[in-house]
Amino acid sequence: QLKAQVAAAAIERVAALHNDDLVLGIGTGSTAEAFIQLLGPLRARIDTTVSSSERSSTLLREMNIPVSDLNAVGEVDIYVDGADEANADLQLIKGGGAALTREKIVAGASRQFICIADESKLVPTLGAFPLPVEVIPMARSYVARQIVALGGQPVWREDVVTDNGNVILDVFNLLIDQPLTLEGQLNDIPGVVCNGLFALRAADELLLGTPDGVRSLTR
Ligand code: DER
């Protein structure tokens, strides 16, 4: 099970941290949930966690692991989360689970960001996976038109309202050969709350699950 394998490798990274009042940032999605399930033995060393979604918060509380508001903690020691795609520069597409805004906030507030994923997520160029964009509901059509002007094909994820009360456009057919540029262009569209490109804040390490074991990639 590649998810369990990379989750265990991330637990080892956390266990190797020296301080014992750890503030952990917790991602969202099935691989992040495999990581949450393994946190029990580290409970005594965890001061608190900062979660990227209501779903992950619920799972943490079920394990009697404390969850704090980001405003209540200083820096986050380490953020562990999955990804939908990653390139060799550890730039990511995230947001398949509609949690991209809080994921990017907690990743930005964390000293280290360790991404855990199976090898199918490592791609030469980002963009085969449709890029999620979180949008203020009243701006949905306007933002969609601006994304078309950028060459993308936006599709409203109609059955989803995010933890922040916003909607998601999944953008197909973007050629993402300049992730940093595109992340900034999307951020500049009025009505865009966040987008799933993690290039300005890429992962610091990618733990990749393969049939031959876990590969570690760093920038
Ligand atoms: O929504 C997200 O950003 C998730 O982290 C996603 O990118 C990875 O989800 P998975 O671990 O279930 O593939």
Boltz pocket constraint, residues with backbone or C-beta under 6 A from the ligand:
constraints:
  - pocket:
      binder: B
      contacts: [[A, 27], [A, 28], [A, 29], [A, 30], [A, 31], [A, 32], [A, 81], [A, 82], [A, 83], [A, 84], [A, 85], [A, 93], [A, 94], [A, 95], [A, 96], [A, 97], [A, 98], [A, 99], [A, 100], [A, 103], [A, 116]]
      max_distance: 6.0
